[in-house]
Amino acid sequence: MSKWPVRASVMLFTRYTENRTRESPVPQALLFLGKVKARFPPPRNRRKVRTKMTENMADRSLSRATGQSAVPLLSRLLPAVALYAVITAAIALAFFISDAKDYVGADNDDVMRLVEIRDFLGGQNWFDLTQYRLGLEGGTLMHWSRLIDLPIALLLRLFSLFLAPDKAEAVVVTIWPLLLVPLLLLPLGLAVRRLAGVAAMHIALGLGALFALGCVRFKPGSIDHHNVQLMLVMWIAAMLVDPQRRASSYIVAAIACALALAIGVETTPLLPSSVSASRFSGFGTAGHFPDRPVSSACRLRCPSRRPSS
């Protein structure tokens, strides 16, 4: 137990008895008590707090290791993502322009998506997804979502302000998949940077750029919804492996899950597999049992299971 209250009381009593003949000793005693407390502060709580690696800590550790006062530009997340996305877009455009026969992708779904966007801009209702020129009499009800039509239609309206309609359509259809590349690389770089640092982030961004270049869904002219679905699945996986289990990461993952399902139900098998992988990999909800095997975690999660007789 600290001895500063006893010392304060003794010194206060001595000072008070010395000044008992003065007019008002109480304010002086209170002032003196404050000085005593400042001289003998109470003991601080010295419990050790475990801290986890964050992005700011990674930046500070990198600056100390390199002896620099400021973090290098390419060691930051957003400039690195921007660099890899620009290089990827430049390479994709170089290969696309050299052998392009049409500005629309080679997939039939890309053509059908462009027809749907044209009808939407022509006045078709948001909830009317019927293609009246497709199939038998009465048309065919499409299962696609307007969530992909809307941003492409807005870009067409924007570029139509200073370009001819056909040229505006060609530009938008060409750049739309390339605009999704940074949105694909951003969660990838963020997740790897949180888990393994700056060097691993550059390796992951390089591999992600190679994936975007080799995947037909991110080539210029590909306006179908599969590239958006791949981007959303990347966001889900990146947010679920957050080592600090931030609530904001889980909120972003939930929003990405809802958007992925609203755009197309073909992502349904990917969503539970992403959640299960993060659950038993030591992150997310599985972080409560990081040292237990999967079978033990399953038994803990299902206590009502009984052995078969």
C-alpha atoms as a printed R data frame, in Angstrom:
    type eleno elety resid chain resno       x       y       z
1   ATOM     1    CA   MET     A     1   0.000   0.000   0.000
2   ATOM     2    CA   SER     A     2   1.303   3.481  -0.875
3   ATOM     3    CA   LYS     A     3   2.434   5.742   2.011
4   ATOM     4    CA   TRP     A     4   1.604   9.058   0.352
5   ATOM     5    CA   PRO     A     5  -1.757   9.580   2.176
6   ATOM     6    CA   VAL     A     6  -0.040   9.206   5.575
7   ATOM     7    CA   ARG     A     7   2.743  11.615   4.612
8   ATOM     8    CA   ALA     A     8   0.233  14.084   3.256
9   ATOM     9    CA   SER     A     9  -1.813  13.981   6.470
10  ATOM    10    CA   VAL     A    10   1.240  14.557   8.700
11  ATOM    11    CA   MET     A    11   2.577  17.401   6.613
12  ATOM    12    CA   LEU     A    12  -0.876  18.947   6.358
13  ATOM    13    CA   PHE     A    13  -1.379  18.805  10.147
14  ATOM    14    CA   THR     A    14   2.060  20.367  10.773
15  ATOM    15    CA   ARG     A    15   1.450  23.200   8.347
16  ATOM    16    CA   TYR     A    16  -2.012  23.767   9.759
17  ATOM    17    CA   THR     A    17  -0.738  24.012  13.356
18  ATOM    18    CA   GLU     A    18   1.946  26.476  12.265
19  ATOM    19    CA   ASN     A    19  -0.598  28.697  10.586
20  ATOM    20    CA   ARG     A    20  -3.400  28.295  13.157
21  ATOM    21    CA   THR     A    21  -3.027  31.921  14.228
22  ATOM    22    CA   ARG     A    22  -3.554  33.259  10.729
23  ATOM    23    CA   GLU     A    23  -6.890  34.497   9.462
24  ATOM    24    CA   SER     A    24  -7.858  31.751   7.070
25  ATOM    25    CA   PRO     A    25  -5.681  28.624   7.190
26  ATOM    26    CA   VAL     A    26  -8.137  26.379   5.312
27  ATOM    27    CA   PRO     A    27  -7.416  27.642   1.751
28  ATOM    28    CA   GLN     A    28  -3.687  27.415   2.392
29  ATOM    29    CA   ALA     A    29  -4.095  23.879   3.682
30  ATOM    30    CA   LEU     A    30  -6.042  22.863   0.588
31  ATOM    31    CA   LEU     A    31  -3.405  24.394  -1.657
32  ATOM    32    CA   PHE     A    32  -0.678  22.618   0.265
33  ATOM    33    CA   LEU     A    33  -2.565  19.304  -0.031
34  ATOM    34    CA   GLY     A    34  -2.591  19.709  -3.816
35  ATOM    35    CA   LYS     A    35   1.171  20.232  -3.844
36  ATOM    36    CA   VAL     A    36   1.679  17.127  -1.722
37  ATOM    37    CA   LYS     A    37  -0.431  15.021  -4.072
38  ATOM    38    CA   ALA     A    38   1.557  16.293  -7.039
39  ATOM    39    CA   ARG     A    39   4.801  15.354  -5.261
40  ATOM    40    CA   PHE     A    40   3.658  11.855  -4.299
41  ATOM    41    CA   PRO     A    41   1.480  10.617  -7.168
42  ATOM    42    CA   PRO     A    42  -0.362   7.314  -6.744
43  ATOM    43    CA   PRO     A    43   1.228   4.263  -8.404
44  ATOM    44    CA   ARG     A    44   0.263   3.726 -12.011
45  ATOM    45    CA   ASN     A    45  -1.228   0.608 -13.449
46  ATOM    46    CA   ARG     A    46   1.698  -1.220 -15.049
47  ATOM    47    CA   ARG     A    47  -0.160  -4.037 -16.691
48  ATOM    48    CA   LYS     A    48   1.314  -5.055 -20.007
49  ATOM    49    CA   VAL     A    49  -1.061  -4.528 -22.893
50  ATOM    50    CA   ARG     A    50  -0.626  -6.775 -25.886
51  ATOM    51    CA   THR     A    51  -0.750  -4.853 -29.124
52  ATOM    52    CA   LYS     A    52  -1.274  -6.280 -32.568
53  ATOM    53    CA   MET     A    53   0.328  -5.293 -35.803
54  ATOM    54    CA   THR     A    54  -1.639  -2.567 -37.561
55  ATOM    55    CA   GLU     A    55  -0.969  -0.665 -40.739
56  ATOM    56    CA   ASN     A    56   0.355   2.384 -38.895
57  ATOM    57    CA   MET     A    57   2.668   0.188 -36.794
58  ATOM    58    CA   ALA     A    58   3.932  -1.454 -39.968
59  ATOM    59    CA   ASP     A    59   4.661   1.954 -41.454
60  ATOM    60    CA   ARG     A    60   6.535   3.087 -38.340
61  ATOM    61    CA   SER     A    61   8.557  -0.117 -38.123
62  ATOM    62    CA   LEU     A    62   9.474   0.189 -41.803
63  ATOM    63    CA   SER     A    63  10.593   3.785 -41.364
64  ATOM    64    CA   ARG     A    64  12.740   2.835 -38.377
65  ATOM    65    CA   ALA     A    65  14.304  -0.062 -40.248
66  ATOM    66    CA   THR     A    66  15.174   2.055 -43.276
67  ATOM    67    CA   GLY     A    67  16.267   5.030 -41.213
68  ATOM    68    CA   GLN     A    68  13.798   7.358 -42.924
69  ATOM    69    CA   SER     A    69  11.500   9.828 -41.228
70  ATOM    70    CA   ALA     A    70   8.683   9.300 -43.765
71  ATOM    71    CA   VAL     A    71   7.288   6.062 -45.158
72  ATOM    72    CA   PRO     A    72   8.134   5.425 -48.829
73  ATOM    73    CA   LEU     A    73   5.251   6.122 -51.163
74  ATOM    74    CA   LEU     A    74   5.026   2.598 -52.585
75  ATOM    75    CA   SER     A    75   4.949   1.137 -49.096
76  ATOM    76    CA   ARG     A    76   1.516   2.640 -48.624
77  ATOM    77    CA   LEU     A    77  -1.556   0.750 -49.687
78  ATOM    78    CA   LEU     A    78  -3.365   3.160 -51.994
79  ATOM    79    CA   PRO     A    79  -0.341   4.328 -54.054
80  ATOM    80    CA   ALA     A    80   0.789   0.718 -54.512
81  ATOM    81    CA   VAL     A    81  -2.688  -0.379 -55.633
82  ATOM    82    CA   ALA     A    82  -2.907   2.576 -58.017
83  ATOM    83    CA   LEU     A    83   0.476   1.731 -59.569
84  ATOM    84    CA   TYR     A    84  -0.361  -1.934 -60.167
85  ATOM    85    CA   ALA     A    85  -3.824  -1.050 -61.501
86  ATOM    86    CA   VAL     A    86  -2.429   1.503 -63.977
87  ATOM    87    CA   ILE     A    87   0.197  -0.943 -65.234
88  ATOM    88    CA   THR     A    88  -2.446  -3.672 -65.589
89  ATOM    89    CA   ALA     A    89  -4.799  -1.362 -67.488
90  ATOM    90    CA   ALA     A    90  -2.025  -0.181 -69.821
91  ATOM    91    CA   ILE     A    91  -0.984  -3.728 -70.701
92  ATOM    92    CA   ALA     A    92  -4.601  -4.839 -71.199
93  ATOM    93    CA   LEU     A    93  -5.339  -1.886 -73.485
94  ATOM    94    CA   ALA     A    94  -2.162  -2.506 -75.495
95  ATOM    95    CA   PHE     A    95  -3.146  -6.082 -76.219
96  ATOM    96    CA   PHE     A    96  -6.822  -5.202 -76.753
97  ATOM    97    CA   ILE     A    97  -6.318  -2.389 -79.236
98  ATOM    98    CA   SER     A    98  -3.851  -4.379 -81.347
99  ATOM    99    CA   ASP     A    99  -6.269  -7.201 -82.210
100 ATOM   100    CA   ALA     A   100  -9.732  -5.818 -81.360
101 ATOM   101    CA   LYS     A   101 -12.523  -6.611 -83.814
102 ATOM   102    CA   ASP     A   102 -15.325  -5.066 -81.779
103 ATOM   103    CA   TYR     A   103 -15.490  -3.038 -78.596
104 ATOM   104    CA   VAL     A   104 -17.867  -5.543 -76.971
105 ATOM   105    CA   GLY     A   105 -16.504  -8.711 -75.422
106 ATOM   106    CA   ALA     A   106 -16.555 -11.997 -77.288
107 ATOM   107    CA   ASP     A   107 -18.969 -13.553 -74.795
108 ATOM   108    CA   ASN     A   108 -22.654 -13.567 -75.750
109 ATOM   109    CA   ASP     A   109 -23.516 -12.365 -72.248
110 ATOM   110    CA   ASP     A   110 -21.558  -9.157 -72.881
111 ATOM   111    CA   VAL     A   111 -23.662  -8.438 -75.956
112 ATOM   112    CA   MET     A   112 -26.872  -9.250 -74.102
113 ATOM   113    CA   ARG     A   113 -25.854  -6.961 -71.256
114 ATOM   114    CA   LEU     A   114 -25.279  -4.099 -73.697
115 ATOM   115    CA   VAL     A   115 -28.734  -4.655 -75.197
116 ATOM   116    CA   GLU     A   116 -30.265  -4.579 -71.726
117 ATOM   117    CA   ILE     A   117 -28.455  -1.323 -70.898
118 ATOM   118    CA   ARG     A   118 -29.636   0.252 -74.148
119 ATOM   119    CA   ASP     A   119 -33.241  -0.685 -73.347
120 ATOM   120    CA   PHE     A   120 -32.863   0.714 -69.826
121 ATOM   121    CA   LEU     A   121 -31.559   4.025 -71.181
122 ATOM   122    CA   GLY     A   122 -34.363   3.965 -73.723
123 ATOM   123    CA   GLY     A   123 -36.989   4.090 -70.980
124 ATOM   124    CA   GLN     A   124 -37.553   0.491 -69.885
125 ATOM   125    CA   ASN     A   125 -38.699   0.227 -66.267
126 ATOM   126    CA   TRP     A   126 -36.182  -0.684 -63.548
127 ATOM   127    CA   PHE     A   127 -38.212  -3.749 -62.550
128 ATOM   128    CA   ASP     A   128 -39.023  -4.788 -66.117
129 ATOM   129    CA   LEU     A   129 -36.237  -7.187 -67.067
130 ATOM   130    CA   THR     A   130 -38.019  -8.757 -70.030
131 ATOM   131    CA   GLN     A   131 -36.217  -8.808 -73.350
132 ATOM   132    CA   TYR     A   132 -39.115  -8.568 -75.780
133 ATOM   133    CA   ARG     A   133 -36.976  -9.317 -78.848
134 ATOM   134    CA   LEU     A   134 -35.492 -12.499 -77.388
135 ATOM   135    CA   GLY     A   135 -37.091 -15.933 -77.592
136 ATOM   136    CA   LEU     A   136 -40.724 -16.704 -78.341
137 ATOM   137    CA   GLU     A   137 -43.633 -14.295 -78.549
138 ATOM   138    CA   GLY     A   138 -43.821 -12.099 -75.478
139 ATOM   139    CA   GLY     A   139 -40.066 -12.055 -74.938
140 ATOM   140    CA   THR     A   140 -37.867 -13.640 -72.273
141 ATOM   141    CA   LEU     A   141 -37.656 -12.587 -68.632
142 ATOM   142    CA   MET     A   142 -33.988 -12.093 -67.765
143 ATOM   143    CA   HIS     A   143 -32.575 -13.114 -64.394
144 ATOM   144    CA   TRP     A   144 -29.925 -10.397 -64.354
145 ATOM   145    CA   SER     A   145 -29.758  -7.495 -61.928
146 ATOM   146    CA   ARG     A   146 -30.031  -3.796 -62.663
147 ATOM   147    CA   LEU     A   147 -27.204  -3.195 -60.179
148 ATOM   148    CA   ILE     A   148 -24.756  -3.772 -63.049
149 ATOM   149    CA   ASP     A   149 -26.781  -1.792 -65.573
150 ATOM   150    CA   LEU     A   150 -26.927   1.319 -63.391
151 ATOM   151    CA   PRO     A   151 -23.205   2.298 -63.155
152 ATOM   152    CA   ILE     A   152 -22.594   1.518 -66.826
153 ATOM   153    CA   ALA     A   153 -25.657   3.559 -67.812
154 ATOM   154    CA   LEU     A   154 -24.454   6.477 -65.676
155 ATOM   155    CA   LEU     A   155 -21.054   6.364 -67.368
156 ATOM   156    CA   LEU     A   156 -22.752   6.349 -70.763
157 ATOM   157    CA   ARG     A   157 -24.750   9.423 -69.818
158 ATOM   158    CA   LEU     A   158 -21.570  11.130 -68.616
159 ATOM   159    CA   PHE     A   159 -19.485  10.421 -71.725
160 ATOM   160    CA   SER     A   160 -22.409  11.287 -73.999
161 ATOM   161    CA   LEU     A   161 -22.085  14.887 -72.850
162 ATOM   162    CA   PHE     A   162 -18.906  15.380 -74.897
163 ATOM   163    CA   LEU     A   163 -18.798  12.352 -77.252
164 ATOM   164    CA   ALA     A   164 -21.052  10.938 -79.910
165 ATOM   165    CA   PRO     A   165 -23.354   8.169 -78.589
166 ATOM   166    CA   ASP     A   166 -21.562   5.358 -80.430
167 ATOM   167    CA   LYS     A   167 -18.121   6.591 -79.350
168 ATOM   168    CA   ALA     A   168 -19.282   7.082 -75.773
169 ATOM   169    CA   GLU     A   169 -20.581   3.513 -75.743
170 ATOM   170    CA   ALA     A   170 -17.291   2.193 -77.100
171 ATOM   171    CA   VAL     A   171 -15.263   4.076 -74.480
172 ATOM   172    CA   VAL     A   172 -17.447   2.990 -71.551
173 ATOM   173    CA   VAL     A   173 -17.560  -0.652 -72.591
174 ATOM   174    CA   THR     A   174 -13.777  -0.625 -72.975
175 ATOM   175    CA   ILE     A   175 -12.894   0.972 -69.647
176 ATOM   176    CA   TRP     A   176 -15.571  -0.601 -67.423
177 ATOM   177    CA   PRO     A   177 -13.634  -3.847 -66.677
178 ATOM   178    CA   LEU     A   178 -10.445  -1.841 -66.136
179 ATOM   179    CA   LEU     A   179 -12.188   0.327 -63.529
180 ATOM   180    CA   LEU     A   180 -12.851  -2.832 -61.523
181 ATOM   181    CA   VAL     A   181  -9.167  -3.819 -61.380
182 ATOM   182    CA   PRO     A   182  -8.215  -1.405 -58.546
183 ATOM   183    CA   LEU     A   183 -11.329  -2.494 -56.646
184 ATOM   184    CA   LEU     A   184 -10.083  -6.078 -57.000
185 ATOM   185    CA   LEU     A   185  -6.509  -5.292 -55.940
186 ATOM   186    CA   LEU     A   186  -7.423  -3.042 -53.010
187 ATOM   187    CA   PRO     A   187  -8.881  -5.730 -50.700
188 ATOM   188    CA   LEU     A   188  -6.162  -8.161 -51.743
189 ATOM   189    CA   GLY     A   189  -3.381  -5.743 -50.831
190 ATOM   190    CA   LEU     A   190  -5.140  -4.686 -47.632
191 ATOM   191    CA   ALA     A   191  -5.568  -8.245 -46.354
192 ATOM   192    CA   VAL     A   192  -2.009  -9.347 -47.135
193 ATOM   193    CA   ARG     A   193  -0.532  -6.140 -45.713
194 ATOM   194    CA   ARG     A   194  -2.391  -6.693 -42.464
195 ATOM   195    CA   LEU     A   195  -1.229 -10.294 -42.261
196 ATOM   196    CA   ALA     A   196   2.351 -10.249 -43.556
197 ATOM   197    CA   GLY     A   197   3.595  -6.715 -44.167
198 ATOM   198    CA   VAL     A   198   4.618  -4.530 -47.077
199 ATOM   199    CA   ALA     A   199   6.803  -6.979 -49.016
200 ATOM   200    CA   ALA     A   200   4.075  -9.611 -49.066
201 ATOM   201    CA   MET     A   201   1.604  -6.937 -50.158
202 ATOM   202    CA   HIS     A   202   3.637  -6.238 -53.306
203 ATOM   203    CA   ILE     A   203   3.857  -9.945 -54.094
204 ATOM   204    CA   ALA     A   204   0.096 -10.303 -53.700
205 ATOM   205    CA   LEU     A   205  -0.596  -7.238 -55.837
206 ATOM   206    CA   GLY     A   206   1.689  -8.585 -58.549
207 ATOM   207    CA   LEU     A   207  -0.106 -11.930 -58.554
208 ATOM   208    CA   GLY     A   208  -3.461 -10.155 -58.546
209 ATOM   209    CA   ALA     A   209  -2.413  -8.083 -61.550
210 ATOM   210    CA   LEU     A   210  -1.402 -11.261 -63.404
211 ATOM   211    CA   PHE     A   211  -4.781 -12.776 -62.552
212 ATOM   212    CA   ALA     A   212  -6.601  -9.725 -63.939
213 ATOM   213    CA   LEU     A   213  -4.539  -9.854 -67.138
214 ATOM   214    CA   GLY     A   214  -5.139 -13.568 -67.628
215 ATOM   215    CA   CYS     A   215  -8.826 -13.595 -66.722
216 ATOM   216    CA   VAL     A   216 -11.207 -12.920 -69.596
217 ATOM   217    CA   ARG     A   217 -13.654 -11.225 -67.228
218 ATOM   218    CA   PHE     A   218 -11.347  -8.229 -66.757
219 ATOM   219    CA   LYS     A   219 -10.443  -7.708 -70.391
220 ATOM   220    CA   PRO     A   220 -11.740  -4.566 -72.122
221 ATOM   221    CA   GLY     A   221 -15.260  -5.090 -73.423
222 ATOM   222    CA   SER     A   222 -16.305  -7.574 -70.753
223 ATOM   223    CA   ILE     A   223 -19.358  -5.892 -69.195
224 ATOM   224    CA   ASP     A   224 -21.073  -8.967 -67.821
225 ATOM   225    CA   HIS     A   225 -21.585  -9.257 -64.060
226 ATOM   226    CA   HIS     A   226 -19.013 -11.977 -63.371
227 ATOM   227    CA   ASN     A   227 -16.124  -9.528 -62.910
228 ATOM   228    CA   VAL     A   228 -18.102  -7.628 -60.275
229 ATOM   229    CA   GLN     A   229 -18.864 -10.903 -58.527
230 ATOM   230    CA   LEU     A   230 -15.182 -11.835 -58.427
231 ATOM   231    CA   MET     A   231 -14.367  -8.425 -56.990
232 ATOM   232    CA   LEU     A   232 -17.025  -8.798 -54.276
233 ATOM   233    CA   VAL     A   233 -15.798 -12.269 -53.316
234 ATOM   234    CA   MET     A   234 -12.307 -10.801 -52.921
235 ATOM   235    CA   TRP     A   235 -13.709  -8.163 -50.560
236 ATOM   236    CA   ILE     A   236 -15.495 -10.831 -48.528
237 ATOM   237    CA   ALA     A   237 -12.379 -12.966 -48.125
238 ATOM   238    CA   ALA     A   238 -10.181  -9.965 -47.306
239 ATOM   239    CA   MET     A   239 -12.508  -8.652 -44.619
240 ATOM   240    CA   LEU     A   240 -13.005 -12.040 -42.969
241 ATOM   241    CA   VAL     A   241  -9.265 -12.575 -42.385
242 ATOM   242    CA   ASP     A   242  -8.833  -9.329 -40.476
243 ATOM   243    CA   PRO     A   243  -6.472 -10.275 -37.609
244 ATOM   244    CA   GLN     A   244  -7.951  -7.602 -35.339
245 ATOM   245    CA   ARG     A   245 -11.543  -8.698 -36.005
246 ATOM   246    CA   ARG     A   246 -12.779  -5.156 -36.526
247 ATOM   247    CA   ALA     A   247 -16.525  -4.685 -36.610
248 ATOM   248    CA   SER     A   248 -16.146  -2.505 -39.702
249 ATOM   249    CA   SER     A   249 -14.513  -5.413 -41.579
250 ATOM   250    CA   TYR     A   250 -17.440  -7.698 -40.834
251 ATOM   251    CA   ILE     A   251 -19.898  -4.993 -41.890
252 ATOM   252    CA   VAL     A   252 -18.112  -4.600 -45.235
253 ATOM   253    CA   ALA     A   253 -18.094  -8.396 -45.696
254 ATOM   254    CA   ALA     A   254 -21.829  -8.561 -44.991
255 ATOM   255    CA   ILE     A   255 -22.576  -5.791 -47.497
256 ATOM   256    CA   ALA     A   256 -20.420  -7.525 -50.116
257 ATOM   257    CA   CYS     A   257 -22.273 -10.815 -49.480
258 ATOM   258    CA   ALA     A   258 -25.636  -9.115 -49.956
259 ATOM   259    CA   LEU     A   259 -24.516  -7.422 -53.177
260 ATOM   260    CA   ALA     A   260 -23.009 -10.632 -54.560
261 ATOM   261    CA   LEU     A   261 -26.252 -12.535 -53.972
262 ATOM   262    CA   ALA     A   262 -28.353  -9.703 -55.388
263 ATOM   263    CA   ILE     A   263 -26.270  -9.609 -58.571
264 ATOM   264    CA   GLY     A   264 -26.321 -13.366 -59.162
265 ATOM   265    CA   VAL     A   265 -27.085 -16.514 -57.210
266 ATOM   266    CA   GLU     A   266 -24.128 -18.326 -58.778
267 ATOM   267    CA   THR     A   267 -21.955 -16.881 -56.017
268 ATOM   268    CA   THR     A   268 -23.941 -18.814 -53.392
269 ATOM   269    CA   PRO     A   269 -21.381 -21.682 -53.128
270 ATOM   270    CA   LEU     A   270 -18.518 -19.182 -52.761
271 ATOM   271    CA   LEU     A   271 -19.973 -17.277 -49.815
272 ATOM   272    CA   PRO     A   272 -20.258 -20.107 -47.254
273 ATOM   273    CA   SER     A   273 -16.911 -21.517 -48.373
274 ATOM   274    CA   SER     A   274 -15.251 -18.131 -47.712
275 ATOM   275    CA   VAL     A   275 -16.856 -17.882 -44.286
276 ATOM   276    CA   SER     A   276 -15.887 -21.465 -43.402
277 ATOM   277    CA   ALA     A   277 -12.302 -20.976 -44.551
278 ATOM   278    CA   SER     A   278 -11.889 -17.878 -42.387
279 ATOM   279    CA   ARG     A   279 -13.658 -19.534 -39.478
280 ATOM   280    CA   PHE     A   280 -11.204 -22.405 -39.145
281 ATOM   281    CA   SER     A   281  -8.046 -20.584 -40.259
282 ATOM   282    CA   GLY     A   282  -7.377 -18.753 -37.009
283 ATOM   283    CA   PHE     A   283  -9.158 -15.525 -37.987
284 ATOM   284    CA   GLY     A   284 -12.650 -14.199 -37.628
285 ATOM   285    CA   THR     A   285 -14.921 -16.254 -35.422
286 ATOM   286    CA   ALA     A   286 -12.449 -19.128 -35.436
287 ATOM   287    CA   GLY     A   287  -9.968 -16.956 -33.559
288 ATOM   288    CA   HIS     A   288 -11.580 -18.032 -30.289
289 ATOM   289    CA   PHE     A   289  -9.964 -21.455 -30.761
290 ATOM   290    CA   PRO     A   290  -6.794 -20.735 -32.792
291 ATOM   291    CA   ASP     A   291  -4.820 -23.630 -31.314
292 ATOM   292    CA   ARG     A   292  -7.489 -26.317 -31.537
293 ATOM   293    CA   PRO     A   293  -7.925 -28.635 -34.506
294 ATOM   294    CA   VAL     A   294 -10.948 -28.337 -36.743
295 ATOM   295    CA   SER     A   295 -12.588 -31.417 -35.240
296 ATOM   296    CA   SER     A   296 -12.246 -29.977 -31.734
297 ATOM   297    CA   ALA     A   297 -13.703 -26.678 -32.869
298 ATOM   298    CA   CYS     A   298 -16.629 -28.514 -34.426
299 ATOM   299    CA   ARG     A   299 -17.294 -30.366 -31.182
300 ATOM   300    CA   LEU     A   300 -17.183 -27.100 -29.269
301 ATOM   301    CA   ARG     A   301 -19.560 -25.499 -31.723
302 ATOM   302    CA   CYS     A   302 -21.971 -28.440 -31.619
303 ATOM   303    CA   PRO     A   303 -22.226 -29.541 -27.972
304 ATOM   304    CA   SER     A   304 -25.553 -31.267 -28.518
305 ATOM   305    CA   ARG     A   305 -24.082 -33.959 -30.790
306 ATOM   306    CA   ARG     A   306 -24.383 -37.435 -29.372
307 ATOM   307    CA   PRO     A   307 -22.340 -40.466 -30.387
308 ATOM   308    CA   SER     A   308 -24.254 -42.894 -32.509
309 ATOM   309    CA   SER     A   309 -25.274 -46.066 -30.732
